[in-house]
Amino acid sequence: MENRTEEVIHYILQKIQSGEYQAGDCIQSQSILTRKLNCSRTTVERAMKRLIRSGVLEGKRGSGTFVRNPVGLSNSSVNEVVVIAGQLDHLQRSSFSAMFIGMDSNGLPVRWLTAEQAYSNIAELYKNKPAVIAYMPDPPMLMLLNKLQSLNIPILLINRTYAGFDYVTTDTDSSLRTGISWLQGKAGAGANAALVSAIPDQMRPYIAERIIAAYEICMELNFTIQPEHIIKRDFEREGKVAYEFIADTLFRRSRKNLAIIVPNCELAEKCMEIAHQCNKQSGKDFFLLTFDSIRSEHGTYGTGVMVQQHAMFRPRIEQWLRQIISGDRSFFAAKIKTRLYTA
């Protein structure tokens, strides 16, 4: 995502943030930067122009390029709130937008940027002194966030946790403990527990977290998942073959009190469809537990849906903003338990 121009911009901003370049200092010449950063003179010129346009540097004809006075981010100085998301349209149209609707930003203006837009405007972000809220960052966005963090810009992750970052996220352990206890109670003694999941990947790190938590909680509750009832497949690539495997493994063989844990709602819907095709009835032949971002219509009898409480994220986001504005940069972490809907 980052190009060489942005590398040069970040290099100069880091020098300013570290104090190596003070306000009024003349930065290194373009020829020195070209050799040091192993890039073309055109790249350095482009980076300089963007830093000047953003108000971080100023050029003085015949003298050089200087750090403007003042720049840099103090712990107590925040001028705006910037929400960064991979797909802004999707976020603003989805239920997740409830996190931000009516958010008290303490009078600060709020901007929405894609990760690409933020990458192209690192110098402007640094100059504007923002508090950044990163919505469900993927690995490429984390590269951007690491650079912003190196410039002492405060960052809050939403529904993701990575070392060194403040976060507000779903409380997976507590949510699953309540959900699996319900599932175990409905399925009854001697129930056959099963886990059906897509293979975790970098774009969906929450799946791995949910699988691990489900294993651990089932062990604590003495709710055993037999190895043959653990189905982890690449459903997007395998398609019909993988779905046939679910049908053969779980529904076509005669079983009673089947209790199925599905980490994501899209796959839960498919499991319900497969069960129906195999003439299996929820609440009688099987019970199912899943996560979702909204209260949806999975909920025929025998189905539990752990719904993420997006509106409950907002008070925690506001709490983080107040902390940052006050100058308190101590580590912030908050977990929001889902609400279990059953039918």
TAURNOR-V974115 format. One record per residue. OMEGA is omega in degrees with one decimal (NA if undefined). Layout:
omega=OMEGA
omega=OMEGA
//
This chain:
omega=-176.5
omega=175.4
omega=-174.5
omega=178.1
omega=-179.7
omega=175.3
omega=179.5
omega=178.1
omega=-178.6
omega=178.3
omega=-178.9
omega=179.7
omega=177.6
omega=178.6
omega=178.2
omega=-177.8
omega=-178.3
omega=-179.0
omega=178.7
omega=170.8
omega=177.5
omega=175.9
omega=-179.2
omega=179.6
omega=173.3
omega=-178.8
omega=-177.8
omega=-177.9
omega=179.9
omega=-179.7
omega=178.5
omega=179.6
omega=178.7
omega=179.8
omega=-175.5
omega=-175.2
omega=176.2
omega=179.7
omega=-177.1
omega=177.3
omega=178.0
omega=178.9
omega=179.5
omega=178.7
omega=-179.6
omega=179.4
omega=179.4
omega=-179.1
omega=179.8
omega=178.3
omega=176.6
omega=180.0
omega=179.4
omega=178.2
omega=179.3
omega=179.9
omega=172.0
omega=179.8
omega=177.3
omega=-175.2
omega=177.5
omega=-177.1
omega=-178.5
omega=-179.7
omega=-170.9
omega=174.6
omega=-179.4
omega=-177.0
omega=-3.7
omega=167.5
omega=-179.3
omega=-174.9
omega=174.6
omega=-177.0
omega=-174.0
omega=-173.7
omega=175.1
omega=-174.9
omega=-179.4
omega=173.9
omega=179.4
omega=175.0
omega=-179.4
omega=178.8
omega=178.8
omega=-179.5
omega=-175.7
omega=-178.6
omega=-180.0
omega=-179.5
omega=-174.7
omega=179.1
omega=-172.0
omega=178.2
omega=-179.5
omega=179.9
omega=177.2
omega=177.4
omega=-170.4
omega=-179.6
omega=179.8
omega=-178.7
omega=175.7
omega=-178.4
omega=-179.7
omega=177.1
omega=-179.7
omega=174.9
omega=-179.1
omega=177.0
omega=175.6
omega=179.8
omega=166.4
omega=177.4
omega=178.8
omega=179.2
omega=179.3
omega=178.0
omega=-177.4
omega=-175.0
omega=180.0
omega=-178.9
omega=178.8
omega=178.5
omega=179.4
omega=-178.7
omega=-175.6
omega=176.8
omega=-176.9
omega=159.6
omega=-172.6
omega=173.5
omega=-175.6
omega=-176.0
omega=175.8
omega=-175.4
omega=173.9
omega=-177.5
omega=177.5
omega=179.3
omega=179.1
omega=175.7
omega=176.9
omega=-176.3
omega=176.6
omega=178.5
omega=178.0
omega=179.1
omega=178.8
omega=177.1
omega=176.2
omega=175.4
omega=-179.0
omega=-174.3
omega=175.1
omega=176.5
omega=176.7
omega=178.6
omega=170.5
omega=174.5
omega=174.4
omega=-175.6
omega=173.9
omega=-179.1
omega=169.4
omega=-179.0
omega=165.0
omega=-173.1
omega=176.3
omega=178.4
omega=-174.5
omega=-176.3
omega=-177.6
omega=179.9
omega=-179.2
omega=178.6
omega=177.8
omega=-177.5
omega=-178.3
omega=175.3
omega=176.4
omega=-178.1
omega=180.0
omega=179.1
omega=179.9
omega=-177.1
omega=175.1
omega=-177.4
omega=177.9
omega=-179.5
omega=174.9
omega=-179.7
omega=179.1
omega=176.2
omega=178.8
omega=-174.5
omega=165.6
omega=177.5
omega=180.0
omega=176.1
omega=-176.2
omega=-177.8
omega=-179.9
omega=-177.4
omega=-178.8
omega=-179.5
omega=178.3
omega=179.1
omega=-178.9
omega=178.7
omega=-179.0
omega=179.8
omega=179.6
omega=177.0
omega=-174.8
omega=-177.6
omega=176.7
omega=177.6
omega=179.3
omega=-177.5
omega=-178.0
omega=-178.4
omega=-165.9
omega=171.6
omega=179.2
omega=-177.6
omega=-178.5
omega=178.6
omega=175.3
omega=-176.8
omega=175.7
omega=-175.2
omega=172.8
omega=-172.8
omega=-179.3
omega=-179.0
omega=-174.8
omega=175.8
omega=-172.8
omega=-179.7
omega=-179.4
omega=-179.9
omega=174.9
omega=178.6
omega=176.0
omega=-179.0
omega=-178.1
omega=-173.8
omega=-171.4
omega=-166.8
omega=-177.3
omega=174.7
omega=-174.8
omega=177.5
omega=174.6
omega=174.3
omega=177.1
omega=-178.8
omega=-171.0
omega=174.7
omega=-179.2
omega=-174.0
omega=-178.3
omega=-168.7
omega=-178.5
omega=179.2
omega=177.0
omega=177.8
omega=179.2
omega=177.8
omega=178.0
omega=178.9
omega=179.5
omega=179.2
omega=179.3
omega=178.7
omega=178.4
omega=178.7
omega=175.4
omega=-173.1
omega=178.0
omega=-177.9
omega=177.4
omega=-179.5
omega=-179.3
omega=172.8
omega=-173.6
omega=178.7
omega=179.0
omega=171.9
omega=170.0
omega=178.9
omega=176.8
omega=174.4
omega=-173.9
omega=-176.3
omega=169.0
omega=-155.9
omega=162.1
omega=-175.9
omega=178.4
omega=-178.8
omega=175.9
omega=-179.4
omega=177.1
omega=-171.9
omega=178.8
omega=-175.7
omega=-172.8
omega=179.8
omega=179.2
omega=176.0
omega=-171.8
omega=178.7
omega=179.2
omega=175.7
omega=178.5
omega=177.6
omega=178.2
omega=-179.9
omega=178.5
omega=179.6
omega=-179.1
omega=-178.6
omega=179.5
omega=-178.9
omega=-179.9
omega=-179.3
omega=177.7
omega=-174.5
omega=-178.3
omega=178.1
omega=178.5
omega=178.1
omega=-176.5
omega=-179.8
omega=175.9
omega=172.5
omega=-177.2
omega=173.9
omega=-179.0
omega=177.2
omega=NA
//
